[in-house]
Amino acid sequence: MTLTRLRLFFREPGAVFWTFGFPLLLTVALGAAFRNRPPEPVAVGVESAQLFETLQRDEGLRVQLFLEDADARRALRTAKVGLVVLPGPPITYLFDPTRPESRLARALADAALHPRGPPATVDLPVTAPGSRYVDFLIPGLIGMNIMSSGMWGIGYVVVEMRTRKLLKRLVATPMSRAQFLTSFVMMRALFLFLELPVLLGFGWLTFRVGVAGSLPLLLGVAVLGALAFSGLGLLVASRAQNTQTVTGLINLVMLPMFVGSGVFFSTARFPEAAQPFLRLLPLTALNDAMRAIMIDGAGPSGVLGPVALLAGIAAISFALALRFFRWR
């Protein structure tokens, strides 16, 4: 019986993948993201050309000059800089004390501006919405949920219907393949109108994570993401004969995006050589667009690139699924 159980285990691709493949791939991906490397420069914003020249000499700082105070505060709020240095006297440090990189930026700026002794400066702590980790995390979790629902809620269900011979019975009906597959896509898009308000409402009530941009635009991007992953779900299910096969295919498609699309940490942690490939992942485009709207308040022009990528993936994946789909 022991040998029988072992043989059955190794005949299940999904079980073998999650036991051996997933830990190894996750180790490689996280090892590449959090590899040993020299400290990165800390982003600092200044509103004075003189301060800009002084701080720019420090290799540990990446300095940006802002001509308007509103632009500098917006960069701090959206975590594009960790510290804003206001000209004096006295020199004022505007930063979020809950962020470790902000405290580090303050210490480095202090050392660069006053190398000979304690400076006469004023700290102005600001806890700005959009600069917290949870503000970064919530859009990524929403994007991951949209991906999982599209892949598992459509891909797995279609193959299960094929396994139970339900698809075979539909051959005798006047319904076409296009109508059958479109019904899944439309169902997923309509369900998002119920799903997204719940997720956004929970984020607001629990962590005060709001939407700085347009809610209709955010909803449109989410629907487009749902269409893209619905198309991918239909594509992986178009020829799969059993649930074990489609489980392996779904995991194969989702794993690179689960790790490399910036759900839990920024994609900037990966090597530069991997960045072009990560930008082509649909979940990366969805997460970037949702964060731009929720945190930066971006408009349609600000999310044009990710939206075009999602639209292209949705159209191509659905066309391929329609081409390769088989009832039996």
N, C-alpha and C positions, 0 to 999 in steps of 0.2 A: 504493500500500500504506500509506503514511503517513496519507493521508486516511481510508482504511478503518479503520486502527487507532484514529484519533481518534473516528470515528463510533461504533465499538464501545465505546470507553471511555465516551462520554457517554450511551450507552444502558444502562449498568449503574448503577442507582441506588446500589448499595453502594459502588462505586468512587468515584463523584462525592461521596458523603457523606464518606467517609474522607479524600478529598483536599482538599475545600473546607469542608464543613460541620463536621466534627469539630474541626479546629483553631480555627475561628471560635467555635464554641460553647464550647470549652474555654477560650479566651482570655477570653470574656465572663464565664464562671462564676468562673474563678480571679481575674480582675480585680475582680469584685465581692467575693470572699472576702478578698483581700489588698489592698484599696483603701487609699488614703491616709486616715488618720483620726487623731484625737488619741490619745495613749497611754491605754490602759485602766488603771483602778486595779488594783493588785496585791492579791490576797486574802491577808489575814493573820489568824491566830487568836490570841487572848489568853485567859488564865485569871484575869484580874484586872480588876475594874470600873474601877479607877483607870487602868490601862494602856489600857483600852478608850477612856476619855474622852480621854486624851492623843493616842492614835494616830488617833482619829476626826477630829481637826482637820486632818489631812493629806489633801488631795484626791487624792493619788496612791495612797492605801491604801483598801481596802475591808475593814473590820475586822469580825470575828465574835467574839462572846464565848462561851466554852465553860465550863460549870460543872464538867465532869468532865475529868480529864486523858486518860482513854481516848477520849472523844469528839474531843478536839483532835488526838490522835495518829492517830485513824482518818481525820479530815479531811485530815491531811498525807499519810497513806499513799495515799489515793484521789485525791490531787492537787486537792482542793477548796480548799485553802489552800496557799500557797507557803512559809509560815513560821509557826511557833508561838512566841509570846513568853511565857516563863515568868517570873513575878514573882520578885524577888530578896529580899535582896541575895545575890550580884549577879544582875542580869537575865540570863537564859539564852535564847539563840536556838536553837531546834530547827528544822533545815532539811536539805534534801537538796542537797549541794553540786554534784551533777551536773546540776541543773536551773537554767537561766539565770534563770527568773522567781523562783526561791528566793533566788538571790544578790542580785537586784535588790530583792526584798522586804526582805532583811536590811539593805541599804544605806539604803533609805528609812526603815525603822523606826529605825535608828541615828540618822539625821539628825533624825527627829521627837522622839525621846526625849532626845537629848543635842545640842542645837543649838549649845552653846558650846564644845565640845571633845571630845577622845577619851573615849569612855565606858568604864566599868568593867563589861564584859560578858563572858560566857562563851559560846563557840560549841559547840554539841553537834551535829555533823554526823550525819545519819541517812540511809542509803540504804534507803528503804522499798519493798518490792514493791508494785507498782501505781502508783507515781509516775513510772516511766520511760516514755519514748515507746513502747518496744516493747510494754509492757503495754497501751497504748492501741491500738497498731497490730494486734496479733494477732487480737483479736476482730473488728475491721473487715475484715481479710483473710479470716477464716473466713466472715463474712457475705457478702462479695463472691463468694467461691467457691461458696457455696450459691446465690446469685442466678445466677451464670453457668452452673452445672450445670443449674439448672431451666430457664433460658431456652434455652440452646443444646442441652443434652442431650435436651430434649423438643420444644421448638418447631421447631428445625431438622430433627430426625429425622422428625417427623410429615410435614412438607412434602416432605422428600426421598422418603418412602414414597409420597406422593401423586404426585410427579413421575415416579416409576418405575412407576406404575400398580399398586402393591401394595395400596393402600387400595381401589381399585376391585374387586379380587378378593375382598376381605373382605365386600362387600355380599351375596354369595350365601350367606354363612355365617349360622348362627342367632345370632351374637354381636351384641349391641346397641351403640349408640354409647357408652352409659354404661359398659358393661363394658370396651370398648376404651380409653376415656380413663382410667378408673379404674386399669387395669393400669399405665399410665405413671406415675400419681401414686403408686401403691403401690411400684413399682420404685424411684422416686426416694427415697421415705421409707426403704425398707429399705437402699438403698445408703448412706444417711447413717450407719447404724450401723457401717459399715466406714470411711467417710471421716473422720468426726469424731474418733475415737480417734487416727488417724494425725496429723491436724493438731494436736490438743492435745498429743500425745506429742512431736512435733517441737518445738513451742513450749517445752515443759518441758525437754527435753534440751538444746536449743540456747541458750535465753535464760532458763531458769528462770521461765517465765510459768506460774503455777499457776491454780487455780480456787478462789477464796475461798468460794464458795457451794456449792450442792448440784449434784453432777454429774447426777443424774436430771433435775433442773429444767432445767439447761443443755441436756441432750439433748432434752427435751421442747420447749423453745423453738426449738432448731435444726430439729427435725422439723416444727414448725408453720411455720417460715420456708420450709422446703423445699416444703411443701404449697402455701403461698401463691405461690411462684415457679413451681411446677409448673402451677398454675392459670393464671397469667399466660402461661406458655409455650404451653399448650394454646389459650388465647384468641387469641394472635397467629397461631397456626398453623391456626385453625379454617377460614379461607377463603383463605389464601394459596395461589396457584397454582404458584409456583416458588420456588426457593431465594433468588433475588435479592430478591424481594419480602419474604420472611420475614426475611432478613438486615437489610434496612432497618428493618423493624418492631421487631426485637429491639434494634437499636442505638438506635432512637428511645426505647424503653422504658428501656433500661439506662443511657443517658448521663446523664440527670438524677440518677439514684441513684449512679452511679459518682463524680460530682463533688460532689453536694450532700448525701450521706447520712452524712458523717463517717467515711469509710474511712481517709483519710490525715491529715485534720486536722479539728478540731472544727467542727461546724455553727454554733457561736457566732460564727464569723468572718463569716458572711453578715449582710446587713442585717436589722433587726428585722421589716421588712415581709415578708421571705421566710420567716421562721421558721415560721409556721403551715402553709405549704405543704410545707416540708421535713419537718415532723413527720408529715405524711400519707403520706410515701413508705414503702413496706414495708421497704426496706433500712435506713432510719433507725430504724424500730421494732425491727428485728432486731438491729442494732448496739447500740442503747441497752440492750436487754434483756440481750444477751450480756455487755456491759461491766458492767452492774449486778451480774450474777451472778458474773462472773470477778474483778472488781476490788473491788466494794463488798460482796460476799457477800449480796446481796439475796435475799429469799425470794419466795414466790408473790405476796404483796401488793405487793411492790416493782416487779414487772414486769407488773402487771395491765393497765395501759393499752396498752403495746406488744403484749402477747399478744392482747388483744381486737381490736386493729387487724389483726394478722396473720390471726386466725381469720376476721374479716369479709372480708378480701381473698381468702383461700383459698376461702371458700364462694361469694362473688359471682363470682369469676373462673371457677371450675369450672362454676357454673350457666350463665353466659353462653357459655362454651366449648361446653357441651352443647347449648345452644340454637342456636348458629350453625354448629356443625361440619357439614361436608359430606364425604362419602367421595370424591367426584370433584372 
